[in-house]
Amino acid sequence: MSNRQQFYINGEWVAPSTDDTLNVINPATEEPIDAIALGSAADVDAAVAAAKAAFETFSKTSREERVALLERIIQCFQARLGDLAGTISAEMGAPMSLANGAQAPAGLGHFMTTLNILRNYEFEEDIGTSRVVKEPAGVCGFITPWNWPINQICCKVAPALAAGCTMVLKPSEVAPFNAIIFAEILDAAGVPPGVFNLVNGDGPTVGAALAAHPDVDMMSFTGSTRAGIDVAKNAAPTVKRVAQELGGKSANIILDDADFGKAISRDVFGMCMNSGQSCNAPTRMLVPQSRMDEAAAIAKAAAEQVKVGDPNAQDTTIGPVVSEVQYNKIQGLIDKGIEEGAKLETGGVGRPDGLNRGYYVKPTVFSHVTNEMTIAQEEIFGPVLSLIGYENDEDAVRIANDTIYGLSGYISSGDPERAKALALRIRTGNIHLNGAPVDPSAPFGGYKQSGNGREWGAYGLDEFLEVKAIMGYNAAAG
């Protein structure tokens, strides 16, 4: 039996407790790739029991042992990069250029960053006469999404292993095959039995059972705000720690002293990358009201240079969105933008010309959007940009903060000090100045309904540690 129809529990590939399966669809062809097994609460129980038993020994491993383990994982991961890239492209639609250049390597990058941090991380410090010790949080449950699948798996698993935790992963059932390759990588690297466990399934069944399980000490979830609320509710009765990386509706402030041609063109391409399916995508572009038409012309021209097509074609900029459900949601929101009076500059409903099969979306630009419109408030998760006018810096800050989300923000200015001052006033977990990329060593996470807790780098490792104070540890004997 293929590993795709099995679960990885206690260091072995095992048969699921049910016969239920789900077809995984290639969004470029709308045809099934293969099927995965769907788990039940019984499979979650078995995986959690294995993780709980393994915690007794793995939590006591030394820094040196965990460093060696991460080194082996990195070596095995590098050997499977091509397999991961091809699989991710097939199951969620990323162009092969993006899958090879960012999607697969992003997961490897988190392991490499975590390894460097682990080598020098301070697990103990003295405060007065007390010794403060950071200890592994326990058994962790992970629920990860389909949009950057191996990235989101690795930015949880790498620091959890470094901390000495054990874990159960439920990847997205929409794009699960990369997680199966990942389990094979960890098995090949010699991760001890029970330390890492994989159970496939849907959110209402496997996800809910994992979040509610009394032997799970921490849940880390990445996905929509709606689903994150359900995870928190299921976790609440057992008072476990819950870390959430949720939705976003990031403002991108183009100040009047910015190079409009450079900044707007760059950020239209950035917004469209991964078919707009990134929680931190700069989807609300704030421009001076007096220069709205100028900005709209630049954005329109840039969007029309984005080549939508077959993920395997070399000239493709963006592939399809992940599923029919996602496609229909985006189409409905584009319709809503037109209905509410935004000006459609380019794109719109339907597939791009020449693409009659696959979940392809036209890169779409709306101008003259107000922040009260649906397309300015709801996370579209597609290549759809809203241009919103502002009167002055104060107005730009007000509009940027006028959202339930607070994940990322973007500011472009010819005056770095002006941009830095504005950044301190935006209520988001991340700010990108003048096109600065993400930094895997810096913390990633959001304010408000974009979640809580932080991932990546040292802050990501902190999430998987409990803090114990031992009073009198350094007191004089007597």
Residue pairs with C-beta under 8 A, 6 or more apart in sequence:
1 15
2 34
3 13
3 180
3 183
3 184
4 34
4 35
4 36
4 37
4 176
4 177
4 180
5 16
5 21
5 35
5 36
5 37
6 13
6 14
6 15
6 16
6 37
7 13
7 14
7 16
7 37
7 39
7 43
7 47
7 197
7 198
7 199
7 200
8 14
8 180
8 183
8 187
8 196
8 197
8 198
9 43
9 46
9 47
9 50
9 197
9 198
9 199
10 46
10 47
10 50
10 53
10 54
10 193
10 194
10 197
11 187
11 191
11 192
11 193
11 194
12 193
14 46
16 37
16 38
16 39
16 40
16 43
17 39
17 40
17 42
17 43
17 46
18 37
18 38
18 39
18 40
18 43
20 37
20 38
20 40
21 35
21 36
21 37
21 38
22 35
22 36
22 38
22 173
22 202
23 32
23 33
23 34
23 35
24 32
24 33
24 34
24 35
24 36
24 91
24 173
24 174
24 175
24 176
24 177
25 31
25 32
25 33
25 323
25 324
26 32
26 33
26 90
26 91
26 93
27 92
27 93
27 319
27 320
27 321
27 322
27 323
27 358
27 359
28 93
28 310
28 311
28 319
28 320
28 358
28 359
29 357
29 358
30 324
30 357
30 358
30 359
33 90
33 91
33 177
34 177
36 173
36 176
36 177
36 200
37 200
38 173
38 200
38 201
38 202
38 205
38 206
39 170
39 199
39 200
39 201
39 205
39 206
40 201
40 205
40 206
40 209
41 205
41 206
41 209
43 199
43 201
43 206
44 168
44 199
44 206
44 209
44 210
44 213
45 209
45 213
47 168
47 197
47 198
47 199
48 139
48 141
48 168
48 197
48 210
48 213
48 215
48 216
49 215
50 193
50 194
50 197
51 139
51 140
51 166
51 167
51 168
51 194
51 195
51 197
52 139
52 166
52 215
53 194
54 166
54 192
54 193
54 194
54 195
55 136
55 138
55 139
55 165
55 166
57 192
58 164
58 165
58 166
58 192
58 194
58 195
59 135
59 136
59 138
59 164
59 165
59 166
60 164
61 164
63 118
63 119
63 121
63 123
66 118
66 161
66 162
66 164
67 115
67 118
67 119
69 161
69 189
69 190
69 191
70 111
70 114
70 115
70 118
70 158
70 161
70 162
71 115
72 189
72 190
73 111
73 161
73 185
73 186
73 189
73 191
74 108
74 111
74 112
74 115
75 189
76 185
76 186
76 188
76 189
77 107
77 108
77 111
77 185
78 108
80 181
80 184
80 185
81 100
81 104
81 105
81 108
82 100
82 104
83 181
84 99
84 103
84 104
84 107
84 150
84 178
84 181
84 182
85 96
85 99
85 100
85 103
85 104
86 96
86 99
87 177
87 178
87 181
88 94
88 99
88 103
88 104
88 149
88 150
88 175
88 178
89 95
89 96
89 99
89 103
89 311
89 312
89 319
90 177
90 311
91 146
91 149
91 174
91 175
91 176
91 177
91 178
92 146
92 147
92 149
92 174
92 175
92 322
93 275
93 311
93 319
93 320
93 321
93 322
93 358
93 359
94 103
94 274
94 311
94 319
95 311
95 312
95 313
95 316
95 317
95 318
95 319
96 311
96 312
97 314
97 316
98 273
98 274
99 311
103 148
103 149
103 150
103 151
104 150
106 148
106 150
106 151
106 154
106 440
107 150
107 151
107 153
107 154
107 155
107 182
108 154
109 154
109 440
110 151
110 154
110 155
110 158
110 440
110 456
111 154
111 158
113 158
113 440
113 441
113 456
113 457
114 158
114 159
114 161
114 162
114 460
114 461
115 158
115 162
117 162
117 457
117 458
117 461
118 162
118 461
121 162
121 458
121 461
123 133
123 134
123 465
124 131
124 132
124 133
124 134
125 131
125 132
126 132
126 473
126 474
127 469
128 474
129 471
129 472
129 473
129 474
129 475
130 469
130 470
130 471
130 472
130 473
130 474
131 469
131 470
131 473
131 474
132 467
132 468
132 469
132 470
133 467
133 468
133 469
133 470
134 462
134 465
134 466
134 467
134 468
135 164
135 465
135 466
135 467
135 468
136 163
136 164
136 165
136 464
136 465
136 466
137 163
137 165
137 217
137 218
137 241
137 463
137 464
137 465
137 466
138 165
138 166
138 216
138 217
138 218
138 466
139 165
139 166
139 167
139 168
139 215
139 216
139 217
139 218
140 156
140 160
140 165
140 166
140 167
140 168
140 216
140 217
140 218
140 219
140 220
140 464
141 167
141 168
141 170
141 210
141 211
141 213
141 216
141 218
141 219
141 220
142 153
142 156
142 157
142 160
142 167
142 168
142 169
142 170
142 219
142 220
142 221
143 170
143 203
143 207
143 210
143 211
143 219
143 220
143 221
143 222
143 223
143 231
144 152
144 153
144 156
144 169
144 170
144 171
144 172
144 179
144 222
144 223
145 152
145 172
145 222
145 223
146 172
146 174
146 175
146 322
147 274
147 277
147 278
147 279
147 322
147 381
148 274
148 278
149 171
149 172
149 175
149 178
149 179
150 178
150 179
150 182
152 222
152 245
153 169
153 171
153 178
153 179
153 182
154 182
155 444
155 455
155 456
155 460
156 167
156 169
156 220
156 222
156 455
157 167
157 169
157 182
157 186
157 196
158 460
159 455
159 460
159 461
159 463
159 464
160 166
160 167
160 220
160 464
161 191
161 195
161 196
162 461
162 464
163 461
163 464
163 465
165 218
165 464
166 194
166 195
166 196
166 197
167 195
167 196
167 197
168 197
168 198
168 199
168 210
168 216
169 179
169 196
169 197
169 198
169 199
170 198
170 199
170 200
170 201
170 206
170 207
170 210
171 178
171 179
171 198
171 200
172 223
173 200
173 201
173 202
174 322
174 323
175 322
176 200
179 198
179 200
180 198
182 198
183 196
183 198
186 196
199 206
199 210
200 206
201 207
203 227
203 230
207 227
207 230
207 231
208 230
208 234
210 216
210 219
211 219
211 221
211 230
211 231
211 234
211 235
212 234
212 235
212 237
212 238
213 238
214 238
216 238
216 240
217 240
217 241
218 240
218 241
218 242
218 243
218 464
219 231
219 235
219 240
219 241
219 242
219 243
220 242
220 243
220 244
220 453
220 455
220 463
221 227
221 228
221 231
221 242
221 243
221 244
221 245
222 244
222 245
222 246
223 246
224 246
224 247
224 379
225 246
225 247
225 379
225 404
225 405
225 449
225 450
225 451
228 244
228 246
228 451
231 242
231 244
232 242
232 244
235 242
242 452
242 453
243 451
243 452
243 453
243 454
243 455
243 463
244 451
244 452
244 453
245 279
245 407
245 444
245 445
245 446
245 450
245 451
245 453
245 455
246 279
246 405
246 407
246 446
246 449
246 450
246 451
247 279
247 379
247 405
247 407
247 449
247 450
248 279
248 280
248 281
248 379
248 405
248 406
248 407
248 408
248 446
248 450
249 283
249 284
249 376
249 377
249 378
249 379
249 403
249 404
249 405
250 280
250 281
250 282
250 283
250 284
250 405
250 407
250 408
250 409
250 410
250 428
251 282
251 284
251 286
251 399
251 400
251 403
251 409
251 410
251 426
252 267
252 271
252 282
252 283
252 284
252 285
252 286
252 409
252 410
252 411
252 412
253 286
253 390
253 396
253 400
253 409
253 410
253 411
253 412
253 422
254 260
254 263
254 264
254 267
254 285
254 286
254 287
254 288
254 295
254 412
255 393
255 396
255 411
255 412
255 413
255 414
255 415
255 418
255 419
255 422
256 288
256 291
257 413
257 414
257 415
257 418
258 412
258 413
258 414
259 412
259 414
260 291
260 294
260 295
260 298
261 298
263 412
263 434
263 435
264 285
264 287
264 295
264 298
264 299
264 302
265 298
265 299
265 301
265 302
266 435
267 282
267 285
267 410
267 412
267 435
268 299
268 302
268 303
268 306
268 363
268 365
268 385
269 302
269 305
269 306
269 317
270 281
270 282
270 435
271 281
271 282
271 283
271 285
271 383
271 385
272 303
272 306
272 317
272 318
272 363
272 383
273 281
273 318
274 281
274 318
275 318
275 319
275 320
275 321
275 322
275 361
275 382
275 383
276 283
276 318
276 321
276 361
276 380
276 381
276 382
276 383
276 384
277 321
277 322
277 326
277 381
277 382
279 379
279 407
279 450
280 407
280 408
280 430
280 438
282 408
282 410
282 432
283 379
283 380
283 384
283 385
283 386
284 369
284 371
284 376
284 386
284 388
284 399
284 400
284 403
285 295
285 299
285 385
285 386
285 387
285 388
286 388
286 389
286 390
286 396
286 399
286 400
287 295
287 387
287 388
287 389
287 390
288 295
288 389
288 390
288 391
289 389
289 390
289 391
292 367
292 368
292 387
292 389
293 367
295 367
295 387
296 343
296 345
296 365
296 367
296 368
296 387
299 345
299 365
299 367
299 385
299 387
300 345
300 346
300 365
303 345
303 346
303 347
303 363
303 364
303 365
303 383
303 385
304 346
304 363
305 317
306 317
306 318
306 363
306 383
307 315
307 316
307 317
307 318
308 316
308 317
308 318
308 319
308 352
308 355
308 360
308 361
308 362
308 363
309 315
309 316
309 317
309 319
309 355
309 360
310 316
310 319
311 319
311 320
318 363
318 383
319 360
320 327
320 358
320 359
320 360
320 361
321 327
321 330
321 359
321 360
321 361
321 381
321 382
322 359
323 359
324 359
326 359
326 381
326 382
327 359
327 361
329 380
329 381
329 382
330 361
330 380
330 381
330 382
330 384
331 349
331 350
331 361
333 374
333 375
333 378
333 380
333 382
333 384
334 347
334 348
334 349
334 364
334 375
334 384
335 349
336 373
336 374
336 375
337 344
337 366
337 369
337 373
337 374
337 375
337 384
337 386
338 344
338 348
340 373
340 374
340 375
341 368
341 373
342 366
342 367
342 368
342 369
342 373
342 375
342 386
343 366
343 367
343 368
344 364
344 365
344 366
345 365
345 366
345 367
345 387
346 362
346 363
346 364
346 365
347 362
347 363
347 364
347 365
347 383
347 384
348 362
348 364
349 362
350 362
351 358
351 360
351 361
351 362
352 360
352 361
352 362
361 382
361 383
361 384
362 383
363 383
364 382
364 383
364 384
364 385
365 384
365 385
365 387
366 375
366 384
366 385
366 386
366 387
367 387
368 387
368 389
369 375
369 376
369 386
369 387
369 388
370 376
370 388
371 377
371 388
371 399
371 402
371 403
373 386
375 384
375 386
376 386
376 388
377 403
377 404
379 405
388 399
390 396
390 399
393 418
393 422
396 422
397 422
397 425
397 426
400 409
400 426
401 425
401 426
401 427
403 448
404 448
404 449
405 446
405 448
405 449
405 450
406 427
406 428
406 429
406 446
406 447
406 448
406 449
406 450
407 428
407 429
407 430
407 445
407 446
407 447
407 450
407 451
408 428
408 429
408 430
408 431
408 432
408 446
409 423
409 426
409 428
409 430
409 431
409 432
410 431
410 432
411 419
411 422
411 423
411 426
411 431
411 432
411 433
411 434
412 419
412 433
412 434
412 435
413 419
413 422
413 433
413 434
416 433
416 434
419 433
419 434
420 433
423 431
423 433
427 447
427 448
428 446
428 447
428 450
429 443
429 444
429 445
429 446
429 447
429 450
429 454
430 438
430 442
430 444
430 445
430 446
432 438
438 444
439 456
439 457
440 456
440 457
441 456
441 457
441 458
442 456
442 457
442 459
443 454
443 455
443 456
443 457
443 459
443 460
444 454
444 455
444 456
444 460
445 451
445 452
445 453
445 454
445 455
446 452
453 463
454 460
454 462
454 463
455 463
